């Protein structure tokens, strides 16, 4: 039992929720982040260059988890006295599927601006 864990995975940038090629789905998932884009041949998300000035691309559930942690940090930064529960509730309420919950994609894709505001 890992009740304190927030599980995140990636989805494709598509009209419907579709698991990305290197991601997972299932009842444990709480949130999703777009990690596979349709607008370039690599199809993954742009990231800072590991060296030099040439940007790179990254995808998968690990990158989706880091992105969600960043959104949670932005929510928490707006009011540092908020509890973990309050921050999670803000993320849930800003997710596309809320107040429902998908058996494969949890609360869905988080609207970061809505979660912060």
MODELLER restraints for C-alpha pairs under 7 A, 6 or more apart:
rsr = mdl.restraints
at = mdl.atoms
rsr.add(forms.Gaussian(group=physical.xy_distance, feature=features.Distance(at['CA:6:A'], at['CA:30:A']), mean=6.12, stdev=0.5))
rsr.add(forms.Gaussian(group=physical.xy_distance, feature=features.Distance(at['CA:7:A'], at['CA:28:A']), mean=6.39, stdev=0.5))
rsr.add(forms.Gaussian(group=physical.xy_distance, feature=features.Distance(at['CA:7:A'], at['CA:29:A']), mean=4.81, stdev=0.5))
rsr.add(forms.Gaussian(group=physical.xy_distance, feature=features.Distance(at['CA:7:A'], at['CA:30:A']), mean=5.19, stdev=0.5))
rsr.add(forms.Gaussian(group=physical.xy_distance, feature=features.Distance(at['CA:7:A'], at['CA:31:A']), mean=6.71, stdev=0.5))
rsr.add(forms.Gaussian(group=physical.xy_distance, feature=features.Distance(at['CA:8:A'], at['CA:29:A']), mean=5.66, stdev=0.5))
rsr.add(forms.Gaussian(group=physical.xy_distance, feature=features.Distance(at['CA:8:A'], at['CA:30:A']), mean=5.87, stdev=0.5))
rsr.add(forms.Gaussian(group=physical.xy_distance, feature=features.Distance(at['CA:8:A'], at['CA:31:A']), mean=4.94, stdev=0.5))
rsr.add(forms.Gaussian(group=physical.xy_distance, feature=features.Distance(at['CA:8:A'], at['CA:32:A']), mean=5.50, stdev=0.5))
rsr.add(forms.Gaussian(group=physical.xy_distance, feature=features.Distance(at['CA:8:A'], at['CA:61:A']), mean=6.45, stdev=0.5))
rsr.add(forms.Gaussian(group=physical.xy_distance, feature=features.Distance(at['CA:8:A'], at['CA:64:A']), mean=6.32, stdev=0.5))
rsr.add(forms.Gaussian(group=physical.xy_distance, feature=features.Distance(at['CA:8:A'], at['CA:65:A']), mean=5.26, stdev=0.5))
rsr.add(forms.Gaussian(group=physical.xy_distance, feature=features.Distance(at['CA:9:A'], at['CA:23:A']), mean=5.91, stdev=0.5))
rsr.add(forms.Gaussian(group=physical.xy_distance, feature=features.Distance(at['CA:9:A'], at['CA:24:A']), mean=6.13, stdev=0.5))
rsr.add(forms.Gaussian(group=physical.xy_distance, feature=features.Distance(at['CA:9:A'], at['CA:25:A']), mean=6.92, stdev=0.5))
rsr.add(forms.Gaussian(group=physical.xy_distance, feature=features.Distance(at['CA:9:A'], at['CA:29:A']), mean=6.84, stdev=0.5))
rsr.add(forms.Gaussian(group=physical.xy_distance, feature=features.Distance(at['CA:9:A'], at['CA:31:A']), mean=6.71, stdev=0.5))
rsr.add(forms.Gaussian(group=physical.xy_distance, feature=features.Distance(at['CA:9:A'], at['CA:32:A']), mean=4.97, stdev=0.5))
rsr.add(forms.Gaussian(group=physical.xy_distance, feature=features.Distance(at['CA:9:A'], at['CA:33:A']), mean=6.49, stdev=0.5))
rsr.add(forms.Gaussian(group=physical.xy_distance, feature=features.Distance(at['CA:9:A'], at['CA:61:A']), mean=4.32, stdev=0.5))
rsr.add(forms.Gaussian(group=physical.xy_distance, feature=features.Distance(at['CA:9:A'], at['CA:64:A']), mean=5.73, stdev=0.5))
rsr.add(forms.Gaussian(group=physical.xy_distance, feature=features.Distance(at['CA:9:A'], at['CA:65:A']), mean=6.77, stdev=0.5))
rsr.add(forms.Gaussian(group=physical.xy_distance, feature=features.Distance(at['CA:10:A'], at['CA:19:A']), mean=6.35, stdev=0.5))
rsr.add(forms.Gaussian(group=physical.xy_distance, feature=features.Distance(at['CA:10:A'], at['CA:20:A']), mean=5.76, stdev=0.5))
rsr.add(forms.Gaussian(group=physical.xy_distance, feature=features.Distance(at['CA:10:A'], at['CA:23:A']), mean=5.62, stdev=0.5))
rsr.add(forms.Gaussian(group=physical.xy_distance, feature=features.Distance(at['CA:10:A'], at['CA:32:A']), mean=5.31, stdev=0.5))
rsr.add(forms.Gaussian(group=physical.xy_distance, feature=features.Distance(at['CA:10:A'], at['CA:33:A']), mean=4.93, stdev=0.5))
rsr.add(forms.Gaussian(group=physical.xy_distance, feature=features.Distance(at['CA:10:A'], at['CA:34:A']), mean=5.48, stdev=0.5))
rsr.add(forms.Gaussian(group=physical.xy_distance, feature=features.Distance(at['CA:10:A'], at['CA:35:A']), mean=5.01, stdev=0.5))
rsr.add(forms.Gaussian(group=physical.xy_distance, feature=features.Distance(at['CA:10:A'], at['CA:60:A']), mean=5.75, stdev=0.5))
rsr.add(forms.Gaussian(group=physical.xy_distance, feature=features.Distance(at['CA:10:A'], at['CA:61:A']), mean=5.15, stdev=0.5))
rsr.add(forms.Gaussian(group=physical.xy_distance, feature=features.Distance(at['CA:10:A'], at['CA:64:A']), mean=5.58, stdev=0.5))
rsr.add(forms.Gaussian(group=physical.xy_distance, feature=features.Distance(at['CA:11:A'], at['CA:17:A']), mean=6.37, stdev=0.5))
rsr.add(forms.Gaussian(group=physical.xy_distance, feature=features.Distance(at['CA:11:A'], at['CA:18:A']), mean=5.43, stdev=0.5))
rsr.add(forms.Gaussian(group=physical.xy_distance, feature=features.Distance(at['CA:11:A'], at['CA:19:A']), mean=4.44, stdev=0.5))
rsr.add(forms.Gaussian(group=physical.xy_distance, feature=features.Distance(at['CA:11:A'], at['CA:20:A']), mean=4.62, stdev=0.5))
rsr.add(forms.Gaussian(group=physical.xy_distance, feature=features.Distance(at['CA:11:A'], at['CA:32:A']), mean=6.38, stdev=0.5))
rsr.add(forms.Gaussian(group=physical.xy_distance, feature=features.Distance(at['CA:11:A'], at['CA:33:A']), mean=6.08, stdev=0.5))
rsr.add(forms.Gaussian(group=physical.xy_distance, feature=features.Distance(at['CA:11:A'], at['CA:34:A']), mean=4.87, stdev=0.5))
rsr.add(forms.Gaussian(group=physical.xy_distance, feature=features.Distance(at['CA:11:A'], at['CA:35:A']), mean=5.70, stdev=0.5))
rsr.add(forms.Gaussian(group=physical.xy_distance, feature=features.Distance(at['CA:11:A'], at['CA:36:A']), mean=6.40, stdev=0.5))
rsr.add(forms.Gaussian(group=physical.xy_distance, feature=features.Distance(at['CA:12:A'], at['CA:18:A']), mean=5.51, stdev=0.5))
rsr.add(forms.Gaussian(group=physical.xy_distance, feature=features.Distance(at['CA:12:A'], at['CA:19:A']), mean=6.03, stdev=0.5))
rsr.add(forms.Gaussian(group=physical.xy_distance, feature=features.Distance(at['CA:12:A'], at['CA:20:A']), mean=4.97, stdev=0.5))
rsr.add(forms.Gaussian(group=physical.xy_distance, feature=features.Distance(at['CA:12:A'], at['CA:34:A']), mean=5.67, stdev=0.5))
rsr.add(forms.Gaussian(group=physical.xy_distance, feature=features.Distance(at['CA:12:A'], at['CA:35:A']), mean=6.15, stdev=0.5))
rsr.add(forms.Gaussian(group=physical.xy_distance, feature=features.Distance(at['CA:12:A'], at['CA:36:A']), mean=4.57, stdev=0.5))
rsr.add(forms.Gaussian(group=physical.xy_distance, feature=features.Distance(at['CA:12:A'], at['CA:37:A']), mean=6.09, stdev=0.5))
rsr.add(forms.Gaussian(group=physical.xy_distance, feature=features.Distance(at['CA:13:A'], at['CA:34:A']), mean=5.80, stdev=0.5))
rsr.add(forms.Gaussian(group=physical.xy_distance, feature=features.Distance(at['CA:13:A'], at['CA:36:A']), mean=5.93, stdev=0.5))
rsr.add(forms.Gaussian(group=physical.xy_distance, feature=features.Distance(at['CA:13:A'], at['CA:37:A']), mean=4.94, stdev=0.5))
rsr.add(forms.Gaussian(group=physical.xy_distance, feature=features.Distance(at['CA:13:A'], at['CA:38:A']), mean=6.04, stdev=0.5))
rsr.add(forms.Gaussian(group=physical.xy_distance, feature=features.Distance(at['CA:19:A'], at['CA:25:A']), mean=6.62, stdev=0.5))
rsr.add(forms.Gaussian(group=physical.xy_distance, feature=features.Distance(at['CA:20:A'], at['CA:35:A']), mean=6.78, stdev=0.5))
rsr.add(forms.Gaussian(group=physical.xy_distance, feature=features.Distance(at['CA:20:A'], at['CA:36:A']), mean=5.89, stdev=0.5))
rsr.add(forms.Gaussian(group=physical.xy_distance, feature=features.Distance(at['CA:22:A'], at['CA:60:A']), mean=5.17, stdev=0.5))
rsr.add(forms.Gaussian(group=physical.xy_distance, feature=features.Distance(at['CA:23:A'], at['CA:60:A']), mean=5.29, stdev=0.5))
rsr.add(forms.Gaussian(group=physical.xy_distance, feature=features.Distance(at['CA:23:A'], at['CA:61:A']), mean=5.24, stdev=0.5))
rsr.add(forms.Gaussian(group=physical.xy_distance, feature=features.Distance(at['CA:25:A'], at['CA:104:A']), mean=5.01, stdev=0.5))
rsr.add(forms.Gaussian(group=physical.xy_distance, feature=features.Distance(at['CA:25:A'], at['CA:105:A']), mean=6.14, stdev=0.5))
rsr.add(forms.Gaussian(group=physical.xy_distance, feature=features.Distance(at['CA:26:A'], at['CA:103:A']), mean=6.05, stdev=0.5))
rsr.add(forms.Gaussian(group=physical.xy_distance, feature=features.Distance(at['CA:26:A'], at['CA:104:A']), mean=4.04, stdev=0.5))
rsr.add(forms.Gaussian(group=physical.xy_distance, feature=features.Distance(at['CA:26:A'], at['CA:105:A']), mean=6.63, stdev=0.5))
rsr.add(forms.Gaussian(group=physical.xy_distance, feature=features.Distance(at['CA:27:A'], at['CA:103:A']), mean=4.80, stdev=0.5))
rsr.add(forms.Gaussian(group=physical.xy_distance, feature=features.Distance(at['CA:27:A'], at['CA:104:A']), mean=5.37, stdev=0.5))
rsr.add(forms.Gaussian(group=physical.xy_distance, feature=features.Distance(at['CA:29:A'], at['CA:104:A']), mean=6.62, stdev=0.5))
rsr.add(forms.Gaussian(group=physical.xy_distance, feature=features.Distance(at['CA:29:A'], at['CA:105:A']), mean=5.61, stdev=0.5))
rsr.add(forms.Gaussian(group=physical.xy_distance, feature=features.Distance(at['CA:29:A'], at['CA:106:A']), mean=5.12, stdev=0.5))
rsr.add(forms.Gaussian(group=physical.xy_distance, feature=features.Distance(at['CA:30:A'], at['CA:105:A']), mean=6.60, stdev=0.5))
rsr.add(forms.Gaussian(group=physical.xy_distance, feature=features.Distance(at['CA:30:A'], at['CA:106:A']), mean=4.20, stdev=0.5))
rsr.add(forms.Gaussian(group=physical.xy_distance, feature=features.Distance(at['CA:30:A'], at['CA:107:A']), mean=5.74, stdev=0.5))
rsr.add(forms.Gaussian(group=physical.xy_distance, feature=features.Distance(at['CA:31:A'], at['CA:105:A']), mean=6.30, stdev=0.5))
rsr.add(forms.Gaussian(group=physical.xy_distance, feature=features.Distance(at['CA:31:A'], at['CA:106:A']), mean=5.39, stdev=0.5))
rsr.add(forms.Gaussian(group=physical.xy_distance, feature=features.Distance(at['CA:31:A'], at['CA:107:A']), mean=5.48, stdev=0.5))
rsr.add(forms.Gaussian(group=physical.xy_distance, feature=features.Distance(at['CA:31:A'], at['CA:108:A']), mean=5.01, stdev=0.5))
rsr.add(forms.Gaussian(group=physical.xy_distance, feature=features.Distance(at['CA:31:A'], at['CA:109:A']), mean=6.06, stdev=0.5))
rsr.add(forms.Gaussian(group=physical.xy_distance, feature=features.Distance(at['CA:32:A'], at['CA:105:A']), mean=6.37, stdev=0.5))
rsr.add(forms.Gaussian(group=physical.xy_distance, feature=features.Distance(at['CA:32:A'], at['CA:108:A']), mean=5.37, stdev=0.5))
rsr.add(forms.Gaussian(group=physical.xy_distance, feature=features.Distance(at['CA:32:A'], at['CA:109:A']), mean=4.91, stdev=0.5))
rsr.add(forms.Gaussian(group=physical.xy_distance, feature=features.Distance(at['CA:33:A'], at['CA:64:A']), mean=5.39, stdev=0.5))
rsr.add(forms.Gaussian(group=physical.xy_distance, feature=features.Distance(at['CA:33:A'], at['CA:109:A']), mean=5.67, stdev=0.5))
rsr.add(forms.Gaussian(group=physical.xy_distance, feature=features.Distance(at['CA:35:A'], at['CA:44:A']), mean=5.64, stdev=0.5))
rsr.add(forms.Gaussian(group=physical.xy_distance, feature=features.Distance(at['CA:35:A'], at['CA:45:A']), mean=5.80, stdev=0.5))
rsr.add(forms.Gaussian(group=physical.xy_distance, feature=features.Distance(at['CA:35:A'], at['CA:59:A']), mean=5.01, stdev=0.5))
rsr.add(forms.Gaussian(group=physical.xy_distance, feature=features.Distance(at['CA:35:A'], at['CA:60:A']), mean=6.07, stdev=0.5))
rsr.add(forms.Gaussian(group=physical.xy_distance, feature=features.Distance(at['CA:35:A'], at['CA:64:A']), mean=6.60, stdev=0.5))
rsr.add(forms.Gaussian(group=physical.xy_distance, feature=features.Distance(at['CA:36:A'], at['CA:43:A']), mean=4.99, stdev=0.5))
rsr.add(forms.Gaussian(group=physical.xy_distance, feature=features.Distance(at['CA:36:A'], at['CA:44:A']), mean=4.49, stdev=0.5))
rsr.add(forms.Gaussian(group=physical.xy_distance, feature=features.Distance(at['CA:36:A'], at['CA:45:A']), mean=6.57, stdev=0.5))
rsr.add(forms.Gaussian(group=physical.xy_distance, feature=features.Distance(at['CA:36:A'], at['CA:59:A']), mean=6.53, stdev=0.5))
rsr.add(forms.Gaussian(group=physical.xy_distance, feature=features.Distance(at['CA:37:A'], at['CA:43:A']), mean=4.40, stdev=0.5))
rsr.add(forms.Gaussian(group=physical.xy_distance, feature=features.Distance(at['CA:37:A'], at['CA:44:A']), mean=5.54, stdev=0.5))
rsr.add(forms.Gaussian(group=physical.xy_distance, feature=features.Distance(at['CA:37:A'], at['CA:45:A']), mean=6.78, stdev=0.5))
rsr.add(forms.Gaussian(group=physical.xy_distance, feature=features.Distance(at['CA:44:A'], at['CA:57:A']), mean=5.61, stdev=0.5))
rsr.add(forms.Gaussian(group=physical.xy_distance, feature=features.Distance(at['CA:44:A'], at['CA:58:A']), mean=5.47, stdev=0.5))
rsr.add(forms.Gaussian(group=physical.xy_distance, feature=features.Distance(at['CA:44:A'], at['CA:59:A']), mean=5.06, stdev=0.5))
rsr.add(forms.Gaussian(group=physical.xy_distance, feature=features.Distance(at['CA:45:A'], at['CA:57:A']), mean=5.26, stdev=0.5))
rsr.add(forms.Gaussian(group=physical.xy_distance, feature=features.Distance(at['CA:45:A'], at['CA:58:A']), mean=5.33, stdev=0.5))
rsr.add(forms.Gaussian(group=physical.xy_distance, feature=features.Distance(at['CA:45:A'], at['CA:59:A']), mean=5.97, stdev=0.5))
rsr.add(forms.Gaussian(group=physical.xy_distance, feature=features.Distance(at['CA:46:A'], at['CA:55:A']), mean=6.87, stdev=0.5))
rsr.add(forms.Gaussian(group=physical.xy_distance, feature=features.Distance(at['CA:46:A'], at['CA:56:A']), mean=5.96, stdev=0.5))
rsr.add(forms.Gaussian(group=physical.xy_distance, feature=features.Distance(at['CA:46:A'], at['CA:57:A']), mean=4.53, stdev=0.5))
rsr.add(forms.Gaussian(group=physical.xy_distance, feature=features.Distance(at['CA:46:A'], at['CA:58:A']), mean=6.44, stdev=0.5))
rsr.add(forms.Gaussian(group=physical.xy_distance, feature=features.Distance(at['CA:47:A'], at['CA:55:A']), mean=6.04, stdev=0.5))
rsr.add(forms.Gaussian(group=physical.xy_distance, feature=features.Distance(at['CA:47:A'], at['CA:56:A']), mean=5.32, stdev=0.5))
rsr.add(forms.Gaussian(group=physical.xy_distance, feature=features.Distance(at['CA:47:A'], at['CA:57:A']), mean=5.41, stdev=0.5))
rsr.add(forms.Gaussian(group=physical.xy_distance, feature=features.Distance(at['CA:47:A'], at['CA:58:A']), mean=6.44, stdev=0.5))
rsr.add(forms.Gaussian(group=physical.xy_distance, feature=features.Distance(at['CA:48:A'], at['CA:55:A']), mean=5.22, stdev=0.5))
rsr.add(forms.Gaussian(group=physical.xy_distance, feature=features.Distance(at['CA:48:A'], at['CA:56:A']), mean=6.17, stdev=0.5))
rsr.add(forms.Gaussian(group=physical.xy_distance, feature=features.Distance(at['CA:49:A'], at['CA:55:A']), mean=4.21, stdev=0.5))
rsr.add(forms.Gaussian(group=physical.xy_distance, feature=features.Distance(at['CA:49:A'], at['CA:56:A']), mean=5.34, stdev=0.5))
rsr.add(forms.Gaussian(group=physical.xy_distance, feature=features.Distance(at['CA:71:A'], at['CA:112:A']), mean=6.02, stdev=0.5))
rsr.add(forms.Gaussian(group=physical.xy_distance, feature=features.Distance(at['CA:72:A'], at['CA:87:A']), mean=6.69, stdev=0.5))
rsr.add(forms.Gaussian(group=physical.xy_distance, feature=features.Distance(at['CA:74:A'], at['CA:116:A']), mean=6.42, stdev=0.5))
rsr.add(forms.Gaussian(group=physical.xy_distance, feature=features.Distance(at['CA:75:A'], at['CA:87:A']), mean=6.44, stdev=0.5))
rsr.add(forms.Gaussian(group=physical.xy_distance, feature=features.Distance(at['CA:75:A'], at['CA:115:A']), mean=6.32, stdev=0.5))
rsr.add(forms.Gaussian(group=physical.xy_distance, feature=features.Distance(at['CA:75:A'], at['CA:116:A']), mean=4.65, stdev=0.5))
rsr.add(forms.Gaussian(group=physical.xy_distance, feature=features.Distance(at['CA:76:A'], at['CA:82:A']), mean=6.49, stdev=0.5))
rsr.add(forms.Gaussian(group=physical.xy_distance, feature=features.Distance(at['CA:76:A'], at['CA:87:A']), mean=6.33, stdev=0.5))
rsr.add(forms.Gaussian(group=physical.xy_distance, feature=features.Distance(at['CA:78:A'], at['CA:116:A']), mean=6.84, stdev=0.5))
rsr.add(forms.Gaussian(group=physical.xy_distance, feature=features.Distance(at['CA:90:A'], at['CA:115:A']), mean=5.35, stdev=0.5))
rsr.add(forms.Gaussian(group=physical.xy_distance, feature=features.Distance(at['CA:91:A'], at['CA:110:A']), mean=6.40, stdev=0.5))
rsr.add(forms.Gaussian(group=physical.xy_distance, feature=features.Distance(at['CA:91:A'], at['CA:115:A']), mean=5.49, stdev=0.5))
rsr.add(forms.Gaussian(group=physical.xy_distance, feature=features.Distance(at['CA:92:A'], at['CA:98:A']), mean=6.31, stdev=0.5))
rsr.add(forms.Gaussian(group=physical.xy_distance, feature=features.Distance(at['CA:92:A'], at['CA:107:A']), mean=6.07, stdev=0.5))
rsr.add(forms.Gaussian(group=physical.xy_distance, feature=features.Distance(at['CA:94:A'], at['CA:110:A']), mean=5.55, stdev=0.5))
rsr.add(forms.Gaussian(group=physical.xy_distance, feature=features.Distance(at['CA:94:A'], at['CA:111:A']), mean=5.43, stdev=0.5))
rsr.add(forms.Gaussian(group=physical.xy_distance, feature=features.Distance(at['CA:94:A'], at['CA:114:A']), mean=5.55, stdev=0.5))
rsr.add(forms.Gaussian(group=physical.xy_distance, feature=features.Distance(at['CA:94:A'], at['CA:115:A']), mean=5.06, stdev=0.5))
rsr.add(forms.Gaussian(group=physical.xy_distance, feature=features.Distance(at['CA:95:A'], at['CA:107:A']), mean=5.74, stdev=0.5))
rsr.add(forms.Gaussian(group=physical.xy_distance, feature=features.Distance(at['CA:95:A'], at['CA:108:A']), mean=5.37, stdev=0.5))
rsr.add(forms.Gaussian(group=physical.xy_distance, feature=features.Distance(at['CA:95:A'], at['CA:109:A']), mean=5.17, stdev=0.5))
rsr.add(forms.Gaussian(group=physical.xy_distance, feature=features.Distance(at['CA:95:A'], at['CA:110:A']), mean=4.10, stdev=0.5))
rsr.add(forms.Gaussian(group=physical.xy_distance, feature=features.Distance(at['CA:95:A'], at['CA:111:A']), mean=5.95, stdev=0.5))
rsr.add(forms.Gaussian(group=physical.xy_distance, feature=features.Distance(at['CA:96:A'], at['CA:107:A']), mean=6.82, stdev=0.5))
rsr.add(forms.Gaussian(group=physical.xy_distance, feature=features.Distance(at['CA:96:A'], at['CA:108:A']), mean=5.33, stdev=0.5))
rsr.add(forms.Gaussian(group=physical.xy_distance, feature=features.Distance(at['CA:96:A'], at['CA:109:A']), mean=5.47, stdev=0.5))
rsr.add(forms.Gaussian(group=physical.xy_distance, feature=features.Distance(at['CA:96:A'], at['CA:110:A']), mean=6.45, stdev=0.5))
rsr.add(forms.Gaussian(group=physical.xy_distance, feature=features.Distance(at['CA:97:A'], at['CA:107:A']), mean=5.15, stdev=0.5))
rsr.add(forms.Gaussian(group=physical.xy_distance, feature=features.Distance(at['CA:97:A'], at['CA:108:A']), mean=5.19, stdev=0.5))
rsr.add(forms.Gaussian(group=physical.xy_distance, feature=features.Distance(at['CA:98:A'], at['CA:107:A']), mean=5.45, stdev=0.5))
rsr.add(forms.Gaussian(group=physical.xy_distance, feature=features.Distance(at['CA:100:A'], at['CA:107:A']), mean=6.86, stdev=0.5))
rsr.add(forms.Gaussian(group=physical.xy_distance, feature=features.Distance(at['CA:101:A'], at['CA:107:A']), mean=4.90, stdev=0.5))
